[in-house]
Amino acid sequence: MSRRVTIHDIAKACNVSAATVSRALNGKQGVSPRVVSKIRGYADSNGYIPDHNARSIRMGTSSIGALIVRSQSVAAQAIIPPQALDLMSKLGLEIRVIRISYDEDLIAGLHRAEAECNPSIFFLYGPCEVTDASRYSEIRTPLLFIVSDDCPEGYPCVASDDRTGAAAITDTLIDAGHCSIMALTEANSDGQPYYRNRIDGFRDALTAHHMSFEPAMVQALRVNYGNYIDSSVAACQEQLLPLLTKPERPTAIVIMSDFLAFAATKVFADAGIRVPDDISLTSFGGWDITKFLPTSIQSWVQPVSNILQTAAAAAALILRQKRFAGEIRLQPAGLSNPSSSSSPSGEPIFAKAISPTCFVVPGYLRRGQSVRTLAANVQTA
């Protein structure tokens, strides 16, 4: 990673003082338009990123961490428990929650947020829905993507061990005697299946059990993230229900999101399809929304507390302009809420850097009553 351009580099290149550069970049008076244009032109062409954290320290004020929530996104809202604010405040960050509707272009919304609060860092959770990833380069503020399947390559991110988790929950279905298994996921804005790592894990499990994998086994539903529940229910009714009326229908479904599982379960109940009597389900996330399901669902848990701890550590490295490396020891959390515990045993675990820009947080299997065991020789229900 090349050294980041500083205001001193700009000052030397433009033959002005560092104070003049600071005034020009921050829109202060006392600098001629010609010099402002020269300074900003050099800064833009050389990838200058303002160090808001250092500036805030010099000014004796708190830095601002902007937590971006796409409005009406149930998944995004689920990531903001009280401990998020506590962890970020330990970094000296004042957290601002900024809502950007899915009806608004995310990059435009980030530009607006930069102008409004001049943050040190943006935290982005979940689907971003930016089709041209090169547009992120327009944003001067450092970005940290948190469990975002469409995080652009090379940008700092905190991910969960999706591939391992999807393989594990698929294994539970195979171990229960299911041989006809479908994967259900969402489709991104390009129509391609979301959660590619989870789909890879699904395929890994089938391969390990000498079962064939066909692309048709993966059903991707188009949903509107601005109106998730209604659109996902409609998509399940239109795309999923017809598949369950065929003679060769699956006996089990690996659903790649708890939120999609919530919608699918409602559709099944309305259609008189019983879980697990008529269809077995596993899901992914361990989010609180599954508490409202009539049957406890078997799920791979992404522990919220551990993800937040890792995000706080990753943000500290970003603000210090450090690469991600090594491991982060994660503190065990209480077990009253499965989605906020380190592991079923309460033992400390570690988030690992798998690249200079990516930490992976381990999860664990949460057993539920949504899987029915079939006789070994039963192929279809």
SEMAR-380368 format. One record per residue (C-alpha): residue number from 0; residue in three letters; chain; x, y negated, z. Coordinates in pm, whole numbers. Layout:
! residues N
@k=NUM r=ALA c=A u=X v=Y w=Z
...
! end
This chain:
! residues 381
@k=0 r=MET c=A u=0 v=0 w=0
@k=1 r=SER c=A u=152 v=-334 w=-104
@k=2 r=ARG c=A u=202 v=-614 w=151
@k=3 r=ARG c=A u=-99 v=-840 w=188
@k=4 r=VAL c=A u=-60 v=-1194 w=51
@k=5 r=THR c=A u=-52 v=-1458 w=328
@k=6 r=ILE c=A u=-114 v=-1831 w=329
@k=7 r=HIS c=A u=263 v=-1877 w=358
@k=8 r=ASP c=A u=312 v=-1687 w=31
@k=9 r=ILE c=A u=52 v=-1910 w=-134
@k=10 r=ALA c=A u=212 v=-2222 w=13
@k=11 r=LYS c=A u=554 v=-2125 w=-124
@k=12 r=ALA c=A u=418 v=-2040 w=-468
@k=13 r=CYS c=A u=219 v=-2363 w=-493
@k=14 r=ASN c=A u=490 v=-2580 w=-334
@k=15 r=VAL c=A u=265 v=-2710 w=-56
@k=16 r=SER c=A u=246 v=-2664 w=319
@k=17 r=ALA c=A u=63 v=-2377 w=489
@k=18 r=ALA c=A u=-168 v=-2634 w=648
@k=19 r=THR c=A u=-263 v=-2761 w=302
@k=20 r=VAL c=A u=-340 v=-2404 w=191
@k=21 r=SER c=A u=-557 v=-2351 w=497
@k=22 r=ARG c=A u=-752 v=-2673 w=433
@k=23 r=ALA c=A u=-800 v=-2586 w=66
@k=24 r=LEU c=A u=-920 v=-2232 w=129
@k=25 r=ASN c=A u=-1159 v=-2342 w=402
@k=26 r=GLY c=A u=-1311 v=-2636 w=212
@k=27 r=LYS c=A u=-1163 v=-2905 w=436
@k=28 r=GLN c=A u=-1109 v=-3262 w=320
@k=29 r=GLY c=A u=-769 v=-3413 w=246
@k=30 r=VAL c=A u=-663 v=-3198 w=-49
@k=31 r=SER c=A u=-698 v=-3313 w=-409
@k=32 r=PRO c=A u=-926 v=-3112 w=-642
@k=33 r=ARG c=A u=-626 v=-3028 w=-862
@k=34 r=VAL c=A u=-432 v=-2879 w=-570
@k=35 r=VAL c=A u=-741 v=-2696 w=-440
@k=36 r=SER c=A u=-791 v=-2540 w=-783
@k=37 r=LYS c=A u=-424 v=-2437 w=-799
@k=38 r=ILE c=A u=-428 v=-2282 w=-450
@k=39 r=ARG c=A u=-756 v=-2097 w=-495
@k=40 r=GLY c=A u=-652 v=-1977 w=-839
@k=41 r=TYR c=A u=-331 v=-1827 w=-700
@k=42 r=ALA c=A u=-517 v=-1674 w=-403
@k=43 r=ASP c=A u=-778 v=-1515 w=-627
@k=44 r=SER c=A u=-533 v=-1375 w=-880
@k=45 r=ASN c=A u=-310 v=-1225 w=-611
@k=46 r=GLY c=A u=-581 v=-1059 w=-404
@k=47 r=TYR c=A u=-557 v=-1286 w=-99
@k=48 r=ILE c=A u=-774 v=-1164 w=191
@k=49 r=PRO c=A u=-820 v=-1414 w=476
@k=50 r=ASP c=A u=-720 v=-1286 w=819
@k=51 r=HIS c=A u=-1027 v=-1407 w=1007
@k=52 r=ASN c=A u=-926 v=-1212 w=1318
@k=53 r=ALA c=A u=-592 v=-1391 w=1352
@k=54 r=ARG c=A u=-757 v=-1725 w=1284
@k=55 r=SER c=A u=-1018 v=-1665 w=1553
@k=56 r=ILE c=A u=-751 v=-1572 w=1806
@k=57 r=ARG c=A u=-563 v=-1895 w=1729
@k=58 r=MET c=A u=-884 v=-2092 w=1775
@k=59 r=GLY c=A u=-965 v=-1914 w=2103
@k=60 r=THR c=A u=-1296 v=-1778 w=1976
@k=61 r=SER c=A u=-1433 v=-1429 w=1921
@k=62 r=SER c=A u=-1410 v=-1269 w=1581
@k=63 r=ILE c=A u=-1731 v=-1162 w=1412
@k=64 r=GLY c=A u=-1802 v=-810 w=1298
@k=65 r=ALA c=A u=-2096 v=-801 w=1058
@k=66 r=LEU c=A u=-2301 v=-483 w=1076
@k=67 r=ILE c=A u=-2490 v=-453 w=748
@k=68 r=VAL c=A u=-2833 v=-290 w=761
@k=69 r=ARG c=A u=-3030 v=-241 w=444
@k=70 r=SER c=A u=-3378 v=-361 w=544
@k=71 r=GLN c=A u=-3647 v=-96 w=597
@k=72 r=SER c=A u=-3387 v=182 w=581
@k=73 r=VAL c=A u=-3474 v=426 w=858
@k=74 r=ALA c=A u=-3134 v=591 w=826
@k=75 r=ALA c=A u=-2947 v=263 w=864
@k=76 r=GLN c=A u=-3152 v=153 w=1164
@k=77 r=ALA c=A u=-3079 v=482 w=1339
@k=78 r=ILE c=A u=-2708 v=401 w=1360
@k=79 r=ILE c=A u=-2747 v=98 w=1589
@k=80 r=PRO c=A u=-2775 v=237 w=1943
@k=81 r=PRO c=A u=-2658 v=12 w=2230
@k=82 r=GLN c=A u=-2317 v=182 w=2247
@k=83 r=ALA c=A u=-2238 v=45 w=1900
@k=84 r=LEU c=A u=-2235 v=-309 w=2032
@k=85 r=ASP c=A u=-2037 v=-205 w=2341
@k=86 r=LEU c=A u=-1767 v=-31 w=2138
@k=87 r=MET c=A u=-1726 v=-316 w=1893
@k=88 r=SER c=A u=-1716 v=-576 w=2169
@k=89 r=LYS c=A u=-1412 v=-396 w=2313
@k=90 r=LEU c=A u=-1231 v=-497 w=1995
@k=91 r=GLY c=A u=-1302 v=-861 w=2072
@k=92 r=LEU c=A u=-1570 v=-867 w=1803
@k=93 r=GLU c=A u=-1896 v=-1052 w=1828
@k=94 r=ILE c=A u=-2139 v=-828 w=1639
@k=95 r=ARG c=A u=-2389 v=-982 w=1400
@k=96 r=VAL c=A u=-2656 v=-754 w=1254
@k=97 r=ILE c=A u=-2727 v=-870 w=899
@k=98 r=ARG c=A u=-3017 v=-723 w=705
@k=99 r=ILE c=A u=-2988 v=-701 w=328
@k=100 r=SER c=A u=-3295 v=-563 w=157
@k=101 r=TYR c=A u=-3264 v=-292 w=-106
@k=102 r=ASP c=A u=-3447 v=-540 w=-326
@k=103 r=GLU c=A u=-3140 v=-765 w=-302
@k=104 r=ASP c=A u=-2809 v=-692 w=-470
@k=105 r=LEU c=A u=-2569 v=-579 w=-193
@k=106 r=ILE c=A u=-2270 v=-773 w=-328
@k=107 r=ALA c=A u=-2475 v=-1092 w=-346
@k=108 r=GLY c=A u=-2590 v=-1028 w=10
@k=109 r=LEU c=A u=-2231 v=-981 w=129
@k=110 r=HIS c=A u=-2130 v=-1307 w=-38
@k=111 r=ARG c=A u=-2415 v=-1478 w=146
@k=112 r=ALA c=A u=-2305 v=-1322 w=476
@k=113 r=GLU c=A u=-1947 v=-1439 w=421
@k=114 r=ALA c=A u=-2069 v=-1794 w=374
@k=115 r=GLU c=A u=-2300 v=-1781 w=674
@k=116 r=CYS c=A u=-2079 v=-1629 w=943
@k=117 r=ASN c=A u=-1729 v=-1584 w=799
@k=118 r=PRO c=A u=-1683 v=-1234 w=951
@k=119 r=SER c=A u=-1358 v=-1054 w=1022
@k=120 r=ILE c=A u=-1498 v=-725 w=893
@k=121 r=PHE c=A u=-1812 v=-576 w=739
@k=122 r=PHE c=A u=-1949 v=-245 w=868
@k=123 r=LEU c=A u=-2165 v=-75 w=603
@k=124 r=TYR c=A u=-2369 v=231 w=693
@k=125 r=GLY c=A u=-2539 v=479 w=463
@k=126 r=PRO c=A u=-2636 v=439 w=96
@k=127 r=CYS c=A u=-2509 v=117 w=-60
@k=128 r=GLU c=A u=-2659 v=156 w=-408
@k=129 r=VAL c=A u=-2390 v=-39 w=-594
@k=130 r=THR c=A u=-2354 v=116 w=-939
@k=131 r=ASP c=A u=-2035 v=-72 w=-1034
@k=132 r=ALA c=A u=-1785 v=-6 w=-754
@k=133 r=SER c=A u=-1538 v=-257 w=-901
@k=134 r=ARG c=A u=-1768 v=-535 w=-778
@k=135 r=TYR c=A u=-1658 v=-471 w=-419
@k=136 r=SER c=A u=-1331 v=-645 w=-512
@k=137 r=GLU c=A u=-1530 v=-972 w=-517
@k=138 r=ILE c=A u=-1564 v=-950 w=-137
@k=139 r=ARG c=A u=-1278 v=-1108 w=56
@k=140 r=THR c=A u=-1376 v=-969 w=396
@k=141 r=PRO c=A u=-1243 v=-619 w=479
@k=142 r=LEU c=A u=-1505 v=-344 w=442
@k=143 r=LEU c=A u=-1552 v=-30 w=652
@k=144 r=PHE c=A u=-1798 v=226 w=517
@k=145 r=ILE c=A u=-1960 v=455 w=776
@k=146 r=VAL c=A u=-2101 v=791 w=658
@k=147 r=SER c=A u=-2169 v=640 w=316
@k=148 r=ASP c=A u=-2184 v=902 w=45
@k=149 r=ASP c=A u=-2130 v=635 w=-220
@k=150 r=CYS c=A u=-1825 v=475 w=-58
@k=151 r=PRO c=A u=-1595 v=368 w=-344
@k=152 r=GLU c=A u=-1268 v=557 w=-369
@k=153 r=GLY c=A u=-979 v=403 w=-179
@k=154 r=TYR c=A u=-1188 v=186 w=55
@k=155 r=PRO c=A u=-1170 v=243 w=434
@k=156 r=CYS c=A u=-1436 v=484 w=554
@k=157 r=VAL c=A u=-1549 v=701 w=843
@k=158 r=ALA c=A u=-1700 v=1024 w=712
@k=159 r=SER c=A u=-1846 v=1334 w=870
@k=160 r=ASP c=A u=-1729 v=1686 w=787
@k=161 r=ASP c=A u=-2017 v=1731 w=543
@k=162 r=ARG c=A u=-1872 v=2021 w=347
@k=163 r=THR c=A u=-1803 v=2227 w=660
@k=164 r=GLY c=A u=-2143 v=2143 w=803
@k=165 r=ALA c=A u=-2341 v=2234 w=492
@k=166 r=ALA c=A u=-2156 v=2564 w=465
@k=167 r=ALA c=A u=-2231 v=2639 w=830
@k=168 r=ILE c=A u=-2605 v=2576 w=807
@k=169 r=THR c=A u=-2626 v=2773 w=482
@k=170 r=ASP c=A u=-2446 v=3060 w=657
@k=171 r=THR c=A u=-2721 v=3070 w=921
@k=172 r=LEU c=A u=-2982 v=3129 w=651
@k=173 r=ILE c=A u=-2778 v=3400 w=481
@k=174 r=ASP c=A u=-2714 v=3567 w=817
@k=175 r=ALA c=A u=-3092 v=3566 w=875
@k=176 r=GLY c=A u=-3139 v=3771 w=558
@k=177 r=HIS c=A u=-3229 v=3499 w=307
@k=178 r=CYS c=A u=-3108 v=3562 w=-48
@k=179 r=SER c=A u=-3318 v=3305 w=-235
@k=180 r=ILE c=A u=-3211 v=2965 w=-106
@k=181 r=MET c=A u=-3266 v=2617 w=-248
@k=182 r=ALA c=A u=-3076 v=2297 w=-168
@k=183 r=LEU c=A u=-3282 v=1978 w=-148
@k=184 r=THR c=A u=-3115 v=1640 w=-167
@k=185 r=GLU c=A u=-3173 v=1283 w=-283
@k=186 r=ALA c=A u=-3074 v=1138 w=-620
@k=187 r=ASN c=A u=-2861 v=827 w=-642
@k=188 r=SER c=A u=-2936 v=530 w=-866
@k=189 r=ASP c=A u=-2778 v=714 w=-1162
@k=190 r=GLY c=A u=-3003 v=1015 w=-1109
@k=191 r=GLN c=A u=-2718 v=1236 w=-986
@k=192 r=PRO c=A u=-2750 v=1440 w=-665
@k=193 r=TYR c=A u=-2653 v=1258 w=-348
@k=194 r=TYR c=A u=-2432 v=1421 w=-81
@k=195 r=ARG c=A u=-2188 v=1591 w=-317
@k=196 r=ASN c=A u=-1974 v=1724 w=-29
@k=197 r=ARG c=A u=-2278 v=1886 w=128
@k=198 r=ILE c=A u=-2371 v=2049 w=-200
@k=199 r=ASP c=A u=-2013 v=2177 w=-229
@k=200 r=GLY c=A u=-2048 v=2326 w=120
@k=201 r=PHE c=A u=-2373 v=2494 w=17
@k=202 r=ARG c=A u=-2194 v=2647 w=-282
@k=203 r=ASP c=A u=-1897 v=2750 w=-63
@k=204 r=ALA c=A u=-2126 v=2952 w=164
@k=205 r=LEU c=A u=-2293 v=3128 w=-127
@k=206 r=THR c=A u=-1955 v=3211 w=-282
@k=207 r=ALA c=A u=-1822 v=3343 w=49
@k=208 r=HIS c=A u=-2117 v=3584 w=63
@k=209 r=HIS c=A u=-2074 v=3687 w=-302
@k=210 r=MET c=A u=-2394 v=3513 w=-402
@k=211 r=SER c=A u=-2423 v=3322 w=-730
@k=212 r=PHE c=A u=-2464 v=2946 w=-747
@k=213 r=GLU c=A u=-2662 v=2779 w=-1024
@k=214 r=PRO c=A u=-2710 v=2402 w=-1064
@k=215 r=ALA c=A u=-3086 v=2461 w=-1079
@k=216 r=MET c=A u=-3070 v=2569 w=-715
@k=217 r=VAL c=A u=-3013 v=2202 w=-624
@k=218 r=GLN c=A u=-3319 v=1979 w=-644
@k=219 r=ALA c=A u=-3249 v=1603 w=-629
@k=220 r=LEU c=A u=-3544 v=1376 w=-545
@k=221 r=ARG c=A u=-3562 v=1013 w=-651
@k=222 r=VAL c=A u=-3646 v=805 w=-345
@k=223 r=ASN c=A u=-3677 v=435 w=-277
@k=224 r=TYR c=A u=-3449 v=351 w=16
@k=225 r=GLY c=A u=-3647 v=34 w=80
@k=226 r=ASN c=A u=-3957 v=247 w=145
@k=227 r=TYR c=A u=-3798 v=578 w=229
@k=228 r=ILE c=A u=-4070 v=781 w=401
@k=229 r=ASP c=A u=-4352 v=705 w=158
@k=230 r=SER c=A u=-4135 v=754 w=-150
@k=231 r=SER c=A u=-3975 v=1075 w=-24
@k=232 r=VAL c=A u=-4315 v=1220 w=68
@k=233 r=ALA c=A u=-4441 v=1139 w=-282
@k=234 r=ALA c=A u=-4128 v=1294 w=-438
@k=235 r=CYS c=A u=-4171 v=1613 w=-234
@k=236 r=GLN c=A u=-4532 v=1639 w=-341
@k=237 r=GLU c=A u=-4444 v=1589 w=-707
@k=238 r=GLN c=A u=-4118 v=1783 w=-741
@k=239 r=LEU c=A u=-4093 v=2027 w=-451
@k=240 r=LEU c=A u=-4443 v=2169 w=-398
@k=241 r=PRO c=A u=-4476 v=2309 w=-754
@k=242 r=LEU c=A u=-4154 v=2510 w=-702
@k=243 r=LEU c=A u=-4302 v=2679 w=-396
@k=244 r=THR c=A u=-4600 v=2815 w=-588
@k=245 r=LYS c=A u=-4388 v=3022 w=-827
@k=246 r=PRO c=A u=-4345 v=3399 w=-773
@k=247 r=GLU c=A u=-3965 v=3357 w=-755
@k=248 r=ARG c=A u=-3990 v=3076 w=-504
@k=249 r=PRO c=A u=-3714 v=3042 w=-240
@k=250 r=THR c=A u=-3757 v=3177 w=110
@k=251 r=ALA c=A u=-3537 v=2904 w=259
@k=252 r=ILE c=A u=-3428 v=2548 w=188
@k=253 r=VAL c=A u=-3111 v=2368 w=295
@k=254 r=ILE c=A u=-3226 v=2005 w=321
@k=255 r=MET c=A u=-2930 v=1767 w=306
@k=256 r=SER c=A u=-3082 v=1494 w=524
@k=257 r=ASP c=A u=-3294 v=1495 w=840
@k=258 r=PHE c=A u=-3498 v=1210 w=697
@k=259 r=LEU c=A u=-3576 v=1410 w=385
@k=260 r=ALA c=A u=-3656 v=1710 w=608
@k=261 r=PHE c=A u=-3905 v=1494 w=797
@k=262 r=ALA c=A u=-4082 v=1407 w=471
@k=263 r=ALA c=A u=-4073 v=1765 w=339
@k=264 r=THR c=A u=-4214 v=1905 w=665
@k=265 r=LYS c=A u=-4508 v=1664 w=650
@k=266 r=VAL c=A u=-4579 v=1766 w=291
@k=267 r=PHE c=A u=-4560 v=2135 w=386
@k=268 r=ALA c=A u=-4799 v=2086 w=677
@k=269 r=ASP c=A u=-5050 v=1903 w=458
@k=270 r=ALA c=A u=-5030 v=2186 w=202
@k=271 r=GLY c=A u=-5072 v=2461 w=463
@k=272 r=ILE c=A u=-4714 v=2585 w=428
@k=273 r=ARG c=A u=-4586 v=2692 w=768
@k=274 r=VAL c=A u=-4231 v=2654 w=899
@k=275 r=PRO c=A u=-4072 v=2904 w=947
@k=276 r=ASP c=A u=-4346 v=3160 w=873
@k=277 r=ASP c=A u=-4374 v=3069 w=505
@k=278 r=ILE c=A u=-4047 v=2886 w=447
@k=279 r=SER c=A u=-3727 v=2855 w=654
@k=280 r=LEU c=A u=-3547 v=2522 w=678
@k=281 r=THR c=A u=-3214 v=2387 w=789
@k=282 r=SER c=A u=-3120 v=2022 w=785
@k=283 r=PHE c=A u=-2830 v=1780 w=824
@k=284 r=GLY c=A u=-2765 v=1498 w=1069
@k=285 r=GLY c=A u=-2915 v=1578 w=1408
@k=286 r=TRP c=A u=-3094 v=1241 w=1408
@k=287 r=ASP c=A u=-3368 v=1151 w=1657
@k=288 r=ILE c=A u=-3635 v=1154 w=1387
@k=289 r=THR c=A u=-3634 v=1536 w=1404
@k=290 r=LYS c=A u=-3777 v=1515 w=1756
@k=291 r=PHE c=A u=-4112 v=1433 w=1598
@k=292 r=LEU c=A u=-4128 v=1752 w=1393
@k=293 r=PRO c=A u=-4372 v=2021 w=1513
@k=294 r=THR c=A u=-4093 v=2283 w=1494
@k=295 r=SER c=A u=-3740 v=2221 w=1621
@k=296 r=ILE c=A u=-3520 v=2221 w=1315
@k=297 r=GLN c=A u=-3184 v=2393 w=1283
@k=298 r=SER c=A u=-2941 v=2121 w=1190
@k=299 r=TRP c=A u=-2577 v=2028 w=1153
@k=300 r=VAL c=A u=-2524 v=1737 w=1393
@k=301 r=GLN c=A u=-2328 v=1425 w=1303
@k=302 r=PRO c=A u=-2255 v=1300 w=1657
@k=303 r=VAL c=A u=-2341 v=930 w=1665
@k=304 r=SER c=A u=-2118 v=851 w=1963
@k=305 r=ASN c=A u=-1815 v=1010 w=1799
@k=306 r=ILE c=A u=-1881 v=834 w=1469
@k=307 r=LEU c=A u=-1901 v=501 w=1648
@k=308 r=GLN c=A u=-1583 v=566 w=1848
@k=309 r=THR c=A u=-1403 v=647 w=1527
@k=310 r=ALA c=A u=-1545 v=342 w=1351
@k=311 r=ALA c=A u=-1422 v=118 w=1634
@k=312 r=ALA c=A u=-1071 v=267 w=1614
@k=313 r=ALA c=A u=-1072 v=240 w=1234
@k=314 r=ALA c=A u=-1182 v=-124 w=1252
@k=315 r=ALA c=A u=-895 v=-202 w=1491
@k=316 r=LEU c=A u=-649 v=-57 w=1241
@k=317 r=ILE c=A u=-803 v=-253 w=954
@k=318 r=LEU c=A u=-782 v=-580 w=1147
@k=319 r=ARG c=A u=-416 v=-506 w=1219
@k=320 r=GLN c=A u=-362 v=-418 w=851
@k=321 r=LYS c=A u=-261 v=-62 w=942
@k=322 r=ARG c=A u=-321 v=256 w=745
@k=323 r=PHE c=A u=-525 v=539 w=891
@k=324 r=ALA c=A u=-307 v=823 w=1019
@k=325 r=GLY c=A u=-304 v=1106 w=1271
@k=326 r=GLU c=A u=-594 v=1183 w=1504
@k=327 r=ILE c=A u=-831 v=996 w=1733
@k=328 r=ARG c=A u=-921 v=1171 w=2057
@k=329 r=LEU c=A u=-1297 v=1139 w=2103
@k=330 r=GLN c=A u=-1442 v=1119 w=2450
@k=331 r=PRO c=A u=-1719 v=1366 w=2541
@k=332 r=ALA c=A u=-2062 v=1207 w=2573
@k=333 r=GLY c=A u=-2370 v=1314 w=2765
@k=334 r=LEU c=A u=-2566 v=1607 w=2625
@k=335 r=SER c=A u=-2915 v=1468 w=2685
@k=336 r=ASN c=A u=-2925 v=1344 w=2326
@k=337 r=PRO c=A u=-2777 v=1600 w=2084
@k=338 r=SER c=A u=-2692 v=1335 w=1827
@k=339 r=SER c=A u=-2466 v=1152 w=2073
@k=340 r=SER c=A u=-2267 v=1442 w=2219
@k=341 r=SER c=A u=-1915 v=1541 w=2129
@k=342 r=SER c=A u=-1985 v=1913 w=2114
@k=343 r=PRO c=A u=-2217 v=2163 w=2279
@k=344 r=SER c=A u=-1941 v=2254 w=2523
@k=345 r=GLY c=A u=-1860 v=1893 w=2609
@k=346 r=GLU c=A u=-1494 v=1949 w=2519
@k=347 r=PRO c=A u=-1309 v=1652 w=2366
@k=348 r=ILE c=A u=-1253 v=1674 w=1995
@k=349 r=PHE c=A u=-1063 v=1473 w=1738
@k=350 r=ALA c=A u=-1138 v=1267 w=1430
@k=351 r=LYS c=A u=-863 v=1322 w=1174
@k=352 r=ALA c=A u=-723 v=1096 w=904
@k=353 r=ILE c=A u=-736 v=1290 w=577
@k=354 r=SER c=A u=-600 v=994 w=382
@k=355 r=PRO c=A u=-467 v=643 w=458
@k=356 r=THR c=A u=-826 v=514 w=425
@k=357 r=CYS c=A u=-1048 v=796 w=557
@k=358 r=PHE c=A u=-1120 v=941 w=901
@k=359 r=VAL c=A u=-1335 v=1254 w=921
@k=360 r=VAL c=A u=-1546 v=1319 w=1231
@k=361 r=PRO c=A u=-1633 v=1681 w=1316
@k=362 r=GLY c=A u=-1989 v=1791 w=1385
@k=363 r=TYR c=A u=-2154 v=2103 w=1526
@k=364 r=LEU c=A u=-2449 v=2335 w=1469
@k=365 r=ARG c=A u=-2768 v=2274 w=1664
@k=366 r=ARG c=A u=-2991 v=2580 w=1674
@k=367 r=GLY c=A u=-3363 v=2542 w=1613
@k=368 r=GLN c=A u=-3680 v=2740 w=1549
@k=369 r=SER c=A u=-3708 v=2653 w=1179
@k=370 r=VAL c=A u=-3535 v=2972 w=1054
@k=371 r=ARG c=A u=-3717 v=3304 w=1030
@k=372 r=THR c=A u=-3513 v=3623 w=1020
@k=373 r=LEU c=A u=-3598 v=3848 w=724
@k=374 r=ALA c=A u=-3547 v=4220 w=693
@k=375 r=ALA c=A u=-3215 v=4292 w=523
@k=376 r=ASN c=A u=-3382 v=4429 w=211
@k=377 r=VAL c=A u=-3631 v=4145 w=167
@k=378 r=GLN c=A u=-3544 v=3927 w=-131
@k=379 r=THR c=A u=-3847 v=3698 w=-148
@k=380 r=ALA c=A u=-4138 v=3628 w=83
! end
